[in-house]
């Protein structure tokens, strides 16, 4: 099996395995066979029972469009992993540059009350590589206005503010659009494969019905001359196999 069939088979295996393990642990705890019934065992049993929430998903295989959607989501995890890797790499490179610029600016900044507010903003947004990555992520996803993010680092130089604009531009108009196209193309291809499987299933069903019909006609042709006479046809109508096939 492949694709959605493999996914559904794996989910069936996980459901059966967790159910058996849940039942076994519950029997061991309630039977007083020396197994501890402490907080750890109780939490473990509760965790295994969460697997019961996956049982309604098993019906997805019986629903056409919903099954395709579930297969698209499952197949998108690999692309999502590579998307995350690319975005993290780009964000990390820009964060190193911006954090270095913010650090150099703070070191050369004279201590005065007039610039303390700007210093606190820069430290909160660009005080470390992780803080800078978080600020860039907010600017990219709309969690914080990218103009505000660029305005904070603009105190260190307009070059660093332009780097923030460049980061947002690259991710919004290049990376995310390309990845969106990849996701859409994968969804279309998966839907096409699902239709191909349905067509192949219908073809196999027709071939099976054809074989059954040929075998039935050979049984009806009692004299074996390759021709069904009127007497043979009416006589075959009394057979249960012929009546079931016509129904």
Number of C-alpha atoms within 10 A of each C-alpha: 8 8 14 19 12 11 16 19 14 11 16 14 12 14 20 14 14 18 16 13 15 18 15 12 19 15 13 14 18 11 10 10 9 8 13 13 14 9 9 10 15 15 11 12 19 12 13 19 17 11 16 14 9 14 14 8 14 15 12 17 16 10 10 12 13 13 18 20 15 16 22 21 13 13 18 16 11 10 14 14 10 12 15 11 12 14 14 14 12 15 23 17 13 21 25 17 14 25 24 17 17 26 17 12 17 18 9 8 13 11 11 7 9 9 11 13 9 15 20 12 14 25 18 13 22 27 19 19 20 16 16 26 23 16 23 26 19 15 21 21 13 10 11 14 14 21 12 12 22 20 18 20 27 18 16 19 14 13 13 23 22 15 18 26 17 13 21 19 13 15 18 14 10 12 15 14 13 13 15 12 11 14 18 14 12 16 19 13 13 19 17 12 14 19 14 12 12 13 12 12 12 12 12 12 12 12 12 12 13 12 12 13 14 12 11 15 17 16 14 21 16 14 12 10 9 10 13 16 14 9 8 15 14 12 11 19 13 10 11 10 12 17 11 8 11 8 6
